[in-house]
Amino acid sequence: ATFNSALASGIVMGIMIIHLISSLSDDVIRAVPDSQRKAAFDLGMTHGETIKNIVIPSPMPGIISASLLAHRRALGE
């Protein structure tokens, strides 16, 4: 009985963490200025190169902060 309740609480916490990380990361990624994306395309980068070299590295501190915040919140629960 205790295993099932531990499993259920683990699943709920996992869903909560994933939702919080994805929501905050989405906000941080959308905050990347459109001018940086357009500049990358003007320099001849493909869509994939723009994502890999511009869109992901720029908000990386925010993504890491979102991950830490979600894990801290889960530990607090």
BELJO-V506151 format. One record per residue. PHI is phi as a letter, one per 30 degrees, with the letter a starting at -180 (none if undefined). BURIAL is 1 if it has 16 or more other C-alpha atoms within 10 Angstrom, else 0. Layout:
((PHI,BURIAL) (PHI,BURIAL))
This chain:
((none,0) (d,0) (d,0) (d,0) (d,0) (d,0) (d,0) (d,0) (d,0) (d,0) (d,0) (d,0) (d,1) (d,0) (d,0) (d,0) (d,1) (d,0) (d,0) (d,1) (d,1) (d,0) (d,0) (d,1) (d,1) (d,0) (d,0) (d,1) (d,1) (d,0) (d,0) (d,0) (d,0) (d,0) (d,0) (d,0) (d,1) (d,0) (d,0) (d,1) (d,0) (d,0) (d,0) (j,0) (d,0) (d,0) (d,0) (d,0) (d,0) (d,1) (d,0) (d,0) (c,0) (c,1) (d,1) (d,0) (d,0) (d,1) (c,1) (e,0) (d,0) (d,1) (d,1) (d,0) (d,0) (d,1) (d,1) (d,0) (d,1) (d,1) (d,1) (d,0) (d,0) (d,0) (d,0) (d,0) (d,0))
